[in-house]
Amino acid sequence: ERLTILCCASMDGEKRKLLVIGKSKNPRCFKGVKNLPVDYTANSNAWMIKEIFTEWLIKWDNELHHDVLLLVDNCTAHVVTVKFKHINLVFLPSNTTSIHFIKKLIYFIN
């Protein structure tokens, strides 16, 4: 089984609800579960795709009451054509999503 998890946090420690992407739209393990502590969606590979990322951004943009700057890597799923009211996407340069960079980023987010 494979899962993809999208994590998003601000510099002041505010954390968005995790987005979990699985393969099954209705996993058996969710049977009888009414509420999840995460947002869940699915596609056949459990990958982040442009449609899922765009939907997540639109939902977040509609909830926001202030402007945010979102740093994202250059994955093709992150390239969106929608204009947002409150979200400004900034793409990291190629090859900057190394483990060393991510460790530093996580350290500063925490």
Secondary structure, 3 states (H helix, E strand, C coil): CCCEEECCECCCCCECCCEEEECCCCCHHHCCCCCCCCEEEECCCCCCCHHHHHHHHHHHHHHCCCCEEEEECCCHHHCCCCCCCCEEEEECCCCCCCHHHHHHHHHHHC
